[in-house]
Amino acid sequence: MNYDYPLRLCDLARKYISRKDAKIAKERQAVIAAAMSWQGTPFHHEAMLKGVGVDCGMFLIAVYRETGLIPEFTVEHYSHQWHLHRSREWYLELLRQFGREIEAGQQRSGDVVIWKFGRTFSHAAIILNWPVVIHAVNRQGVVIDNVACTTRLQGRPRKFFSPFRGSEQGAVSCEQ
């Protein structure tokens, strides 16, 4: 049997996937660089101005906008304590609009982790190198934390999301 034709297609598929993976790796690096540039910005509810003020949600929006992974959009007003008085999973809705939920263990640099506080999932961070994250924290601002050592986050329900589209995990099987 002549396997030249299927093998050539497999070679093309591998090249496509490796190019796509290289693009995603660059996007991940850009997210980390953008997030790190916010370090030290004070916490301020509903703000999104680097060096002046940001909250955890607006921090994510600013970073992913800056890197071109999400478009410009208007964020509706939200109370500082919305997660205590509402059941609407507003934050999860936004994450699902611009990314996909991933299983624990699949999270990588540049992905998002979100924790449940109060009635809803309402605090998120950008993963630097799990369990190290960068996030905007009330009274602290944008900081780097090792969540394995952060008691206020330990034991809370959490979910992971990725804004990256592509193969990354897509293997090409060319066995005959």
N, C-alpha and C positions, 0 to 999 in steps of 0.2 A: 504494500500500500504506500501511496505517496502522501506524506504528512506535511509537505512544504506549505500548502495553502493554509490549513488550520493553524500551523505554527506561526506563519507570518501574521495572521490575524491576532493571535495571542500576543506576539511581540508589539503590535500596534496598540493593543489594549493596555499592555503593561506600560508603554511609553505615555499613553494618555493619562493613566492613573498616576504615574510618578510625576508628571507635569502638574496635575491637579493637586496632588499632595504637596508639591513644592510651593504652589500658590497658597494653599491653606496654611502651610508653615510660615510663610511670609506674613499672612494676615494675622496669625496668632502672635507673631513677634511684634507687629504693629500695634495690636491691642495691648500687649504688655507695656510697650514703650509709652503709649498714650495714657494708660492707667497710671503708670509711675510718675508721669508729669503732673498729676493731680495731687501727689502726696503732700501732706501738710495743709491742704485747703481746708478751712474751717467747715464744720457742719452748719448748714442753714437750711431749714425746711423749704422745699419747693425751689431752691436756688440752683443755678447751673452756671457759675462763673468761676473759672479756674483761679485759684489764689484768693478768692473772696468768699465763696460759699457754695455748698452742694449737699444734697441729701443722698441716701444710698441709691434711690431709683434714678434720680437725675444724673448721678455719677455714671451709671451704666449707660444711660441714653447718650450722654456727652461722649463717652469713650467710643461706643460703637458707631455713633454718627461721624466722629472725627476720622475713624478708620474706613468709612464708607460701607459698613456692613448693614446699617439701617438708614432709612430715609429720614428727612425732616418730617416732623408731625407735631401737632399740638397736644400737650398733656393737659387733661382736664384738672381743675382744682381738686385737691384732696386734703382732708384734715390731717393734722399731725398724729391723730389717734384713730384714723379710719379703721385700722386693723383690730381695734378693741370693740368697735360698735357696729361693724358691718360684716356680712357674710360673703359679699361679692369678692371673688378672687381676682381683683383688679390687676395685681402685679403678675399673677400667673397668666392672665389674659394677654398682657403685653409680651411676656416672654414667649408664649405660644405663637403670637403673631409674627415674631421676628426670629424664631429659632425652633429647635426641636428638643423635646425632653429626651435625655439619655439616662442609661442605667448607672447606678453607683459603680465605680470601678472603671467606667469609660471616660470619666472627666479628664480633661487635659488643660494645659495652659491656655488662657483666653476664654474658657468656658465660664458658665455662671453657676453658682450655688445659691439657693434661696431657702431660708428657714421660716418656720411657722412661729409667729409671735401673736398672742391673742387668738382671734378667731380665724385668721387667714395667714397665708404665706406672705410675709411682709418685710423681710430684710434680706438683701442679696449682696453678693460680692463677686468679684472677678477672680478666678483661680490663677495664681501665679505658678505654683508647683504644689499640687495638693499634698498636705492640707494647708499650705500657705496661700493666703488670699489678700487682696487689697479691697477695702470698702470704706464707705463714709459712715462714721459712727457718731451718734449724738454725744456732744461734749468732748469729742476727740478729733473730729475731722476725718480726713482721708488718711488711713493708716494701714500698715501691713500687719497681719495677725497670723499666727499659727492656730488654726481653729481646734487642733487637738489639745491645745493648752488654754483655750478661752472658755471659761466656765459658763458664760451666758449663752453660748451656742451649743455646748455639749448636750447631747440627749434630745435635742429638739428635732422634730420631723424636718427633713430637708429633701430637696429635689435638685436635680442637675439639668442644665440646658446648654445647648451649643448653638451659636448663631452661624456656624460654619457649614457650608453646603459643599458636598463633594464626596469623594471616595474615602480617603484616609484609611478606612478599614476594609475597603473593597479589594479582595484578592481575586486574581484571575486564575482560574483553573484550566489548564490546557492539556490535561491528561486525556489520552484516547482510550 
